[in-house]
Amino acid sequence: MSILKKHKAGLVYIKILSSYQFLMELVVQLAFLKGLT
């Protein structure tokens, strides 16, 4: 596996992680709002 391919895979992994984190925060906020109403 070349370094460039590893770097690209790493970037994709980071993108997936950050979007997953964003989704989790969204879910938490929605649950929080539902708990308030």
SULKAKA-V660977 format. One record per residue. N is the residue number from 1. RES is the residue in one small letter. OMEGA is omega as a letter, one per 30 degrees, with the letter a starting at -180 (none if undefined). Layout:
# SULKAKA-V660977
N,RES,OMEGA + N,RES,OMEGA
This chain:
# SULKAKA-V660977
1,m,a + 2,s,a + 3,i,a + 4,l,l + 5,k,l + 6,k,a + 7,h,l + 8,k,l + 9,a,l + 10,g,l + 11,l,l + 12,v,l + 13,y,l + 14,i,l + 15,k,l + 16,i,a + 17,l,a + 18,s,l + 19,s,l + 20,y,l + 21,q,l + 22,f,l + 23,l,a + 24,m,l + 25,e,l + 26,l,l + 27,v,a + 28,v,l + 29,q,l + 30,l,l + 31,a,l + 32,f,l + 33,l,l + 34,k,l + 35,g,a + 36,l,a + 37,t,none
